[in-house]
Amino acid sequence: MRYLKYREENGYLSMGLDEALLLLRSKNEIEDTFRFYSFFPSCISIGYFQSLKSSVDLDYCNNNKIEYVRRITGGGNVFHDSQGEITYSVVMKENKAPEIILDSFEFLYSGIINGLKYLGISVEFKPLNDLMLNSKKLSGSAQTRRFGVILQHGTLMYNTNIELMERVLRISDKKIEIKKRVTTLSREGYNIEKNELIKSLKRGFEEIHGYSHEEDVSKEEMRIARNLSEEKYKSEEWNYKR
């Protein structure tokens, strides 16, 4: 499996690159690929089926330069703190992963779980798509399957500002008090630098899923990603479709 070097990008381009990798993998123009990245500036990614206006405080986001972008994957809304969160992304041929959705989430999460063990952190997979640390949510993932390819991406909160997360996301009554059910590595006493975390996660993923080589994003990958960013992910038609 190919590893793309860590990047920091805005949410529109980040989502554009994830989709570009999915499209290119479906045409066999690239091999199975995984990467880690951060959103800069901070951003809310909206689940494909979620309502933007009813689930995000848009006035606060606009006044505080927090972006928002709709994903092509399902799941809930995620606050990506530029100073405290890492996102992982995997594109893989569908026939290489379990057919059952639940099993495939756990299968692709296994590299993350393995990587955290190198830092002395033991987490537990909780169906459908979460990782739990000390009975609190540390990570959530989302997935889509298109053209025979799986795209799965997810968050890992190492020092996310939980109070800001509560401010920008409009949470239903059933999910109130985020800080009681969500955690970060730093909140659990693990003060780990971002680079060290990425290094361990990469090692864990390689051991589970294999590794061929490391490289930067190609010109073609970036060309497609930029087009998707400008024409799709920045558009009101896409982001306000629900």
Secondary structure, DSSP 8 states (H G I E B T S, - for coil): -EEEEEEEE-HHHHHHHHHHHHHHHHTTSS--EEEEEEESS-EEEE-TTS-HHHHB-HHHHHHTT-EEEE-SS-S--EEE-TTTEEEEEEEEEGGGS-SSHHHHHHHHHHHHHHHHHTTT---EEETTTEEEETTEEEEEEEEEEETTEEEEEEEEESS--HHHHHHHB---GGG--HHHHB--TTTTT----HHHHHHHHHHHHHHHH----EE---HHHHHHHHHHIIIIIT-HHHHT--
